[in-house]
Amino acid sequence: MAKITYIEHNGTEHVVDVANGLTVMEGARDNNIPGIEADCGGACACSTCHVYVDLAWVDKVPAIDDMEEDMLDFAFEPNPDRSRLTCQIKVTDALDGLIVQMPEKQI
């Protein structure tokens, strides 16, 4: 189980426990966190679960793969250093304390 902080674009924070094996996107969906739409349900076929990973966590999340990197081209204002799709980040104990920030909108 990992405690993850989701920060809305307006600064509102949601700190929730997410079970290991779920994705960061599923944690948001299951806890009704606004700002992560997840239109494709986690298939890495859209960019509506885009977030900016907190700088302290960028090197601690699993590496991005080519498919995710391609999908981020469709995200709203992607940041090449911090943008990730939450459907592609599996929760483990190592991510306890992870902080992600939502963009102004999802597209």
N, C-alpha and C positions, 0 to 999 in steps of 0.2 A: 504494500500500500504506500502511496506517495501523496503528500500534501502538495497540491498545485495551486498557484495563484494566477487567476485569469483577471486581467485588467482591461476593462472596457475603454474605448477611445476617450470617453468623458472622465476617466480616472477612477470610476467605481471598481472596487476590488471584490473578487469572489474567491475565497479560499476554501477548497474542497478536498476531500480524500478521494483518490481514484485508485481502484484496485489494480494490482499488477496484472499485466496481460491485456488490459484495455488500452486504447489509444487516448492521447490527450483530447482528441475530438470527441470520443465517446464519453469521456469524463465531463466535458462541457455539455454535451447533449443530455446525458443522464441527470445532470444537476441544473438543467434549464438556464444555462449561462447565456445571456444575450450576446450577440456579436459573432457567433460561429454558427453559420447556417448549415453547412455540411449537406448540400443539395444532392451529392452523389452517394451519400451514405458511407463514405470511407473508401471508395474504389480508386482514389487518386485520378478522378476523371473530371474534376473541376477545381476551382481555387477558392471555394467559399468557406474554407476552414483555415484560411491564411492568418498567421499571427507573426509577430516579431518576438523572437526569443530574447529575453533579457541578456544583456552583454555578459554577465557573470556566468551564464549557462550555455553560451554559444558553443564552446568547445566540449561541453559535457553531454550534449544530446547526440544520438547516433548520427552518423554521416548521412548527408543527403544523397539520394541516388538520381540517375539521369531522368527517370520518369517524373519524379517530383520537381526537379529543377525545370523541366520543360513546362509543367503545369503552372509553376510560379510566374511564368511569362504572362499569364492571363490574370494574375492577382492585381488588386488595387495597390499602387505604389509599392512594389516589392523593394526590399532592401537586400542587396546581394550578400550582405554579411549576416543578417539576422532573420530574414524571412524563412518561414517553414510552413508546411501544411500539417496541421495537427493530426490528420488521419494517418500520417506516416511516422508518428512518434509513439512507440510502444512504451507504456509505463512500466518501470521497474523501481526497485528500492533506490537505485542510483539517481533517480530523478526526484527524490523527495526534496521539496523546496523549490522546484522549478517555477519560474515566473514567465508568463507570456502576456503580450499586449496585443489587443485587437486593433486592426486598422480602422480608419474612419468608416469604411463600408466594405462589404464583400461584393465581388462581381464575378 
